[in-house]
Amino acid sequence: MREDVEFQVEDGTTLRGYFHSGGDVPRPCIVLAHGFSGVKEQIDHYAAAFAAAGFSSLVYDHRGFGGSDGAPRLEVNPYQQIEDWRDALSFAESLPAVDADAGFGVWGSSYAGGLAAVIGANDSRVRCVVSQIPNVSGHRNSREMFSRPQLRLIQDRLREDRQARRLGKEPVMIPVFSTDPEELCALPPVVHSRFIELSSVGAPEWENQVTLRSVGHMIEFEPAGWFPYLAPKPWLMIVGRSDTTTFPEIQLEAFAMAREPKHVVMHAGGHFQTYVAHFEETSKAATDWFLRHLVANQRRDSR
């Protein structure tokens, strides 16, 4: 059963999402978060799959996105998102349908895939982590995504934006995807207009823009620095072999930094194909990982 939920984080901002109860008794809980510019509807099918396997699950919109409050709108701030995610864990702890003593699983995709690993490395309530097609290194990733002239342009515009925001002006916005090869966007290369149209199917609150500062955070943030500290928590990384957004060779090199227990599942498609064409494969891999490790922890703790 799915219900709409809302909760406040530490600074009073209200975040909104969906809670899947998973059954009529308290269950171990998976807390999910969407990627760079996404909204909860684009990953709710994963939350539903986990609930169908007997877990409870909570999926929500990051602040400033979708149904959640927060300003500036459409700003991806990884440091704030980490804190909000940990408050989402606290909210889940308070729900009668959640077996908080069993610990939590966290599942993040794309940009949130890196955040999930950071939270897993630092929050003692997290017992098991799945990072799907994760951003693992902003510096390395950006050199693959953007040309040197584009990176210089981004840095110049970021300096101007910081000065303007300091003086009270509105943040500069940038498209997430573009059909124009001459237009700077957050996630190149160019896409067909149909791709942008399909991105909002079933997710009417999704918008094809973010603040320019979001791109600055994306370039700078280095989740791989936390990877050596994930162990002994079991970590699954799901990788797209043809991913040109969060590149597999970068992901796998960073994955090697982590200690056991860990595992990689690789599908044949690209980044955005993960959510649809490879959903059955990727959701099953994540579900099996949580069943193997989170439920096993619950059984050991109950002895």
N, C-alpha and C positions, 0 to 999 in steps of 0.2 A: 504494500500500500504506500502511495506517495502522498505527501502533504506539503503544502507551502509552509515555510518557516522564515522567521527573521530573528536576528540577535544583534546585540550591541557589542562592539569591541571596546578596547580600553579607553579610547578617546571619545566614546559616545556615538561614533558613526554606526548606522544601522546597515547590516548586510543581509541580503535575502537569498534564499535558496530553496532546495527541495530536500526533504528527508524521506528515505525509504526505510520502513520499519523492518522488513526482512522476516517477520513472523510475529507470533503472539507471546514470545518470551524474550527477555533481554539477549541481545546478540553482540558479538564483537563488531566494531564499527570501522568502516573505511571512510576517510574524509578526502574528497576529491576537489581539485582546483583546475580551472581552465588555463589555457595558454595565453600568449602575449596580448592579443586583442580580442580574445574570445568571450563567450558568455556561457552560462551554465547549460543552456539547452543543447549546445553543440557537443557536450560530453555526458549528458544525462543518461544516454543509453548504456554507458559503462556503469553508472551508479545502479541502474535497474538490473543489469546483469549480475552485479555483486549481490543485490538483494535477492535475486532469484536463486542464488547459490546458498542463501541462508544468513548472509551478513545484514546488518543495518548499514546504511550509507547516507552520507551528507555531502551534497554538492551545492556550491554557492557561487554568486558573482563576486569577483574582487571589487573592492571599493572603486567607485567611479565608473563601473561597467554594469550593463544590464539593469537589473532591478535594484541594485545596491545604491545606497547613498554615497556621498563622498565627493570632494572637490580638491583639485580641478578634475573635471570629468575626463575620462579616457586617458588617464595617465598611469603608465606602468612603472611602479616604484617597487623594486624587488624587496627592499628593506622593510617597507611598510607591509607588503603582501605577506612576508614571512611572519611578522607580528600578528597580522590579522588571522592567518592560518592557525597559529597557535591559540588564538582566542576562539576560533571555530572548534578546535579540539576541546576547549573548556566548555563551550556550549553543548557539544555532543555529550560530554561527561554528565551533564545535568539531565539528559533525557532518559525517561524510564525504560525506553526500548533498547537502550545501549548498555551492554555489559562493560562498563569502564574498567573493571578489574582485569579484564582480558587484555587490556592495552588496545592500541589503535594501529590500523594500517593507514598509510597515506599513499595516494596515487595522484601523480601530476603528469601533465602532458605538455610537450613543447617547452615553452619558457618555464612553466610550472613543474616540468620534470626535473629541472635543476633545483628549483626551490624545494621540492619534496625531499631530495637528498640532503639538502642543508638542514631541513627540519628534522629529518631522521637522525642526523648526526648529533643534534643538540637537544632534542626534547625527549625526556625519559619515558613519556607516555607512549611513544611510537615504538612498536615492536617489529614492523615489517614495512618495506618501502618498494614501490614500483615507480620507475621513471620512464615514461613513454616518450620516444623521439625527443630526448631532452636537449635543451641548450646547456652546454657544459662549460663553455669558455667564450665570453663575449669578445675578447680581443682576437682570438683565433678565428672565431666564426665571422666576425665583421670583415676580416681581410679576405674571406672567401665570398661574402655577399656583396661587398661594395668595392668599387675601384678606388685607387688612391685619390683621384680628383674628387670623387664623391665623398670620401672620408674627410678630406680637407674642407669641402663645402659644408658638411654636417657640423664639423667643429666650429667653423666660422659662424654658422647660424645659431649654434648653441650658445656661443658667447654673446651674440646679440640678444637672444631670447632671455638669457639670465639677467642681463642688464635691464631689459624691458620689464621682466617680471618683478625685479627688485623695485621698480618704480610704479608698480601697481597695474601694469598692463596685462591683458589677457595672454595666456600661453599661445605660442605658435603651434598650429596643428599641421599634420602631415598625413597623406593617405597611407593606409596599410598596404594596399595593393593598387597597382596602376596598370592601365592599358597603354600608356604612353612611355616609350623608352627614354624620352627626354625629361620626364617628370621624376623628381626624387621621391621615393616612397620608402616605407619602413621595411618591407619584405620583398625585395626584388628577387628574380627578374620580373618582367612584365607578364601579365596574365590576360586571358581572354575575358571580355566583359561578362560572359556567361558564368565564369568561375565566381566573379564577385556577386552576381545575382544568386547563385546557388548557396553562397555562404550565409545568406540570411534566411534561407528556407527553413522553417521551423524555429527560427531564432530572430524574430522581428526586431528585437532590441539591439542586435549587433549593428555596429557602425563601422564603416570603412575609413576610420581615421583614429589617430592617437596624437598625443602631444609630442612635439619634437623632443622634449626631454626624455620621453619614453625610449626613444632611439638612443639617446646618450646613455641611459641606464643599461640598455641592451648591449651596447658596445663595451661597457666598463665592467659589467658584473661577471665574477669568476666563481661559479658554484663548485668547480672541480677542486678548489682549495679545501673544501670540507670532505671530499670523498674518502681520504684515508681514515677518517674518524667515524665512518658509518658502522664498521664492524664493532661488535658481533651481530648487529642487526642484519637479517637477510635482505639483500638488495637485488631486484630484477631490473635490468635495463632492456627496453624494447626499441629496436633500431630498424629504420627503413633503409634497405640496401641502396635505393636510388634517391635518398633524401638530399635535396639541394637547399634546404633551409637550416637544418641542424645536421651537419655533415657527419656521415658514419665513421670516417677515419678519425675525426676529432673526438667523437664520442667514445670509440673503442680505446683510443690511447688514454683518455681520461679514466675510463673504466678500469684499466689496468692498474691505476693508482690505488684502487680500493682493495681491501683484504676480504678473504672469505668470511661468511658465505655470500656468494654472489653468482649471478647467472645472466647471460645475454640470450635474447630471442631476436632473430632477425627475419623480417619479412621482405618480400621482393619489391615492394612498391616504394613510392615517394612519401614525402612528409604528410601531405593532406589526404593521400589515399589511405593512410592508416585508419582514419575514423570511419570510413565507409567500406571500401573494397576489402580491407583487411581487418574489419571489426571483429568478425568471428574468431579469427586467429589471435588477435591481440587481447581481446577480452578474456578468452579462454586461458591464455598464458598468465594473465594477471590473476584471474580467479583461482587457478590452480596454485599459484604462488601463495596467495593469501590462505587458501585451504591448507596448504602444506605447512606453512609457518605460523600464521596467526592462530588458527584453530589448534594446531599442535601445542603452541604456547599456553593456550587456554586450558587444554587438557592436562598439561604438566602442572600448571599452577593449582588445579583443583584437587590434586592428589594430596 
